[in-house]
Amino acid sequence: MIDTILAATEAVPATEAVKTFTRVSIVGILVFLCYGFIVALVIIGLVRLVKFLGSAGKEMKLTRMDVGKLAEEVHLLRQELKENKDSDSSAQ
């Protein structure tokens, strides 16, 4: 980039050099902003990933507890149905 600026200032008159320098600096700033935006997106993505992975253990534990409660309820319902079925067949 510096070579381009130096070549532009040597090859053209002063007013043209200022215009060329301005064009080169604007392009450089735009490129820098684009790379900065991409880096910012990557950093935001990594932060969100770390937060998700940090809470995944807690979520898994809560899910296991809920599934355990549900399994116990299903077991009790089956036991109750079996007792009702046994009492109906013995009554006849």
C-alpha positions in Angstrom: 0.0 0.0 0.0 2.9 2.4 0.8 4.5 1.6 -2.6 1.2 2.5 -4.3 1.1 5.8 -2.4 4.7 6.7 -3.2 4.3 5.7 -6.8 1.1 7.8 -7.1 2.8 10.9 -5.6 5.9 10.7 -7.8 4.1 10.1 -11.1 1.4 12.7 -11.0 1.1 16.4 -10.1 0.3 17.5 -6.6 -3.4 17.9 -7.1 -3.7 14.5 -8.7 -1.6 12.9 -6.0 -4.0 14.2 -3.3 -6.9 12.7 -5.2 -5.1 9.4 -5.6 -4.0 9.4 -2.0 -7.6 10.0 -0.9 -8.9 7.2 -3.1 -6.3 4.8 -1.8 -6.9 5.8 1.9 -10.7 5.4 1.5 -10.3 1.9 0.0 -7.8 1.0 2.8 -10.3 2.2 5.4 -13.1 0.2 3.9 -11.0 -2.9 3.7 -10.0 -2.5 7.3 -13.6 -2.0 8.4 -14.7 -5.1 6.5 -12.0 -7.2 8.2 -12.9 -5.7 11.6 -16.6 -6.6 11.0 -15.7 -10.2 10.2 -13.4 -10.5 13.3 -16.2 -9.0 15.5 -18.7 -11.6 14.2 -16.3 -14.4 14.9 -15.7 -13.1 18.5 -19.4 -12.8 19.1 -20.0 -16.3 17.8 -17.3 -17.7 20.1 -18.7 -15.9 23.1 -22.2 -17.3 22.4 -20.7 -20.8 21.9 -18.9 -20.7 25.2 -22.1 -19.6 27.0 -24.1 -22.3 25.4 -21.5 -25.0 26.3 -21.4 -23.7 29.8 -25.1 -24.0 30.3 -25.4 -27.3 28.5 -24.4 -29.3 31.6 -27.1 -27.7 33.7 -29.7 -28.3 31.0 -28.7 -31.9 30.7 -29.1 -32.4 34.4 -32.5 -30.8 34.5 -33.6 -33.0 31.6 -32.4 -36.1 33.3 -34.4 -35.2 36.4 -37.5 -34.5 34.4 -37.2 -37.8 32.6 -36.7 -39.6 35.9 -39.9 -38.1 37.4 -41.8 -39.0 34.2 -40.5 -42.6 34.4 -41.6 -42.9 38.0 -45.1 -41.5 37.1 -45.5 -44.0 34.3 -44.4 -46.8 36.6 -47.0 -45.8 39.2 -49.7 -45.6 36.5 -48.9 -49.0 35.1 -48.9 -50.5 38.6 -52.3 -48.9 39.3 -53.7 -50.2 36.0 -52.4 -53.7 36.8 -54.0 -53.6 40.3 -57.3 -52.5 38.8 -57.1 -55.2 36.2 -56.4 -57.8 38.8 -59.2 -56.6 41.1 -61.7 -56.7 38.1 -60.7 -60.2 37.1 -60.9 -61.5 40.7 -64.4 -59.9 41.2 -65.9 -61.9 38.4 
